Amino acid sequence: MALARMGSVVAAPLMTGWLGVAQAQPERRVSRAELLVVWRQTGGVLLIRHAATESGLGDPPGFVIGQCRTQRNLNEPGRQASRALGAWLQAQNFKPDGVRSSQWCRCQDTARLAFGAYEDWPALNSTFAGQGDPAAQQQALRERLQALPAGRTEVWVTHQVIMSGLTGAYPGLGEGFLVDRQGRLLARADLA
C-alpha cells in the first residue's frame, strides 16, 4: 500500500473513524510514528504486551507474584527494547497521562524501563492457564476505558491473553494496540 501525506507526517492509509478523525486501519500494523499520530488525535489506551522474555511459555512451577526469581522475566533484548521505546517517546515530546501494569515482573520491568513510574493494576494480570478471573478482569478493563476522560492517554502493560480478550487480536511480544474508550482497536504497532 502506498503511504499518504498527513500534514508533515507520513501516515498509513487512513480511514475516518467514529470520532470523525483519521485513524489507522487496525488490521494493518503501522509504524510507531503513525500510531502516535492517531493516539495524539484520539486519546485512549495503548495496551502493550510486555517486551521479549527468557524462553518458555507461562511461568515456571512455583511462580509467585512479587518474587521475580520465580517468574519468566525480560531478557536483555527485551530490556533494551523497553528503554528504547521510552527514549523514543521522550524524543517525540510525548508522555502518557498514566501508566498501569500487570503485577508480573516482566510487565513491571517493561513499564519501568519505558516510562519510569507506573501503577500496578491486578486487572491487567495474566489469566493464562487458569490464573485470575478473566470475566471480572475484562469487565474492570472495559469500565476503566469507558470512564476515561476524552483525550486522556494511558498505557497498560499486560499479557497476550488480556489484549486478545479485549480486542480479539493477537499481539506479538512488545506490540502495542491503541484502543478507544469502547475497547475498539484503532491502530497496532511493533514497539520493540
C-alpha positions in Angstrom: 0.0 0.0 0.0 1.2 3.5 -0.8 1.8 5.9 2.1 -0.2 9.1 2.1 1.0 12.5 3.5 -0.9 13.8 6.5 0.4 17.3 7.3 4.2 16.9 7.7 3.8 13.3 8.9 3.8 10.3 6.6 0.8 8.1 7.6 -0.6 4.8 6.7 -3.7 4.6 4.6 -6.3 6.1 6.9 -10.0 5.8 7.3 -12.3 8.1 9.1 -13.4 6.6 12.4 -16.5 7.1 14.5 -14.8 10.2 16.1 -14.5 11.8 12.7 -10.7 11.8 12.9 -8.3 9.9 10.8 -7.2 6.5 12.2 -5.0 3.7 11.0 -6.7 0.6 9.7 -6.3 -1.9 12.7 -5.9 -5.0 10.5 -2.6 -3.5 9.3 0.4 -2.8 11.5 1.6 0.8 11.4 4.8 2.4 12.5 5.4 3.9 15.9 5.1 7.4 14.4 1.8 6.6 12.7 0.4 5.1 15.9 1.5 8.2 17.8 -0.3 10.5 15.3 -3.6 8.6 16.0 -3.0 8.5 19.7 -2.5 12.2 19.9 -5.7 12.8 17.9 -8.0 10.4 19.7 -6.5 9.8 23.2 -7.2 6.3 24.5 -5.2 3.5 25.9 -2.1 2.0 24.4 -2.1 -1.7 25.5 1.5 -3.0 25.4 2.4 -6.7 25.6 5.5 -7.0 27.7 8.8 -7.0 25.8 10.8 -10.1 24.9 11.4 -12.6 27.7 13.5 -15.6 28.6 12.4 -18.6 26.7 9.3 -20.5 27.8 5.6 -20.4 27.9 3.7 -19.1 31.0 5.7 -19.2 34.2 7.8 -21.9 35.9 6.3 -24.1 38.7 6.4 -22.2 42.0 5.5 -18.8 40.4 4.8 -16.1 43.0 3.7 -12.5 42.3 6.3 -10.1 43.7 9.1 -12.6 43.5 10.8 -12.1 40.2 13.2 -15.0 40.6 10.2 -17.4 40.4 9.0 -15.9 37.1 9.9 -15.8 33.4 11.5 -12.3 33.1 12.6 -9.9 30.4 15.8 -10.9 28.5 18.4 -8.3 27.6 16.9 -7.5 24.2 13.5 -7.0 26.0 15.1 -4.6 28.5 16.8 -2.7 25.6 13.6 -2.5 23.6 11.7 -1.1 26.6 14.4 1.6 27.2 14.4 2.4 23.5 10.6 2.9 23.5 10.8 5.3 26.4 13.6 7.2 24.8 11.7 7.4 21.5 8.6 8.8 23.2 10.6 11.3 25.1 12.2 12.4 21.8 8.7 12.8 20.4 7.9 15.1 23.4 5.1 12.7 24.4 4.3 11.5 27.9 1.1 9.5 28.6 -1.2 10.8 31.3 -0.9 7.5 33.2 0.8 4.1 33.1 -0.6 0.9 34.6 1.0 -2.5 34.7 0.2 -6.2 35.4 1.9 -7.3 38.7 4.1 -9.8 36.7 7.7 -8.7 36.8 8.1 -8.8 33.0 5.3 -6.3 32.7 6.5 -4.1 35.6 10.0 -4.1 34.1 8.7 -3.1 30.7 6.7 -0.2 32.2 9.5 0.9 34.5 12.2 0.9 31.8 10.0 2.6 29.2 8.0 5.1 31.4 9.6 5.3 34.8 6.7 5.5 37.2 3.7 3.1 36.9 0.8 1.8 38.9 0.2 -1.9 39.5 -3.3 -2.9 38.4 -4.4 -6.6 39.1 -7.0 -6.3 36.2 -4.0 -6.5 33.8 -2.6 -9.7 35.4 -2.4 -12.8 33.2 -5.3 -15.2 33.0 -3.2 -17.8 31.2 -3.6 -21.5 32.3 -6.5 -20.8 34.7 -5.0 -17.9 36.6 -7.1 -14.9 37.6 -10.7 -14.3 36.7 -10.9 -13.5 33.0 -14.6 -12.2 33.1 -14.1 -9.9 36.1 -10.8 -8.6 34.8 -12.2 -7.8 31.3 -15.2 -6.1 33.0 -12.8 -3.9 35.0 -10.8 -3.0 31.9 -14.0 -2.0 30.0 -15.3 0.0 32.9 -12.0 1.9 33.1 -11.9 2.5 29.4 -15.5 3.9 29.4 -14.7 6.2 32.4 -11.6 7.7 30.7 -12.0 11.4 30.1 -12.0 12.3 26.4 -8.4 12.9 25.2 -6.7 11.1 28.1 -3.8 8.9 27.2 -2.9 5.9 29.2 -0.5 2.9 28.8 -1.5 -0.5 30.1 1.4 -3.0 30.1 0.0 -6.5 30.1 -0.1 -10.0 28.6 -1.3 -11.5 25.3 -4.4 -13.1 26.9 -5.6 -9.8 28.3 -5.0 -7.9 25.0 -6.7 -10.7 22.9 -9.6 -10.9 25.3 -10.3 -7.2 25.0 -9.7 -6.8 21.2 -9.9 -10.2 19.6 -6.5 -9.7 18.1 -3.2 -11.5 18.9 -0.2 -9.3 19.8 3.4 -10.2 19.5 5.9 -9.5 22.2 6.4 -5.8 22.6 3.5 -5.0 20.3 1.1 -2.1 21.1 -2.6 -1.9 20.5 -4.2 1.5 20.7 -7.8 1.2 21.8 -10.6 3.8 22.2 -13.0 4.1 25.2 -15.2 1.3 23.8 -12.2 -1.1 23.5 -12.1 -0.9 19.7 -8.7 -1.4 18.1 -7.7 1.8 16.4 -4.1 1.0 15.5 -1.4 -1.6 16.2 2.4 -1.2 16.0 5.5 -3.1 16.9 7.0 -1.1 19.7 10.0 -3.3 20.4 
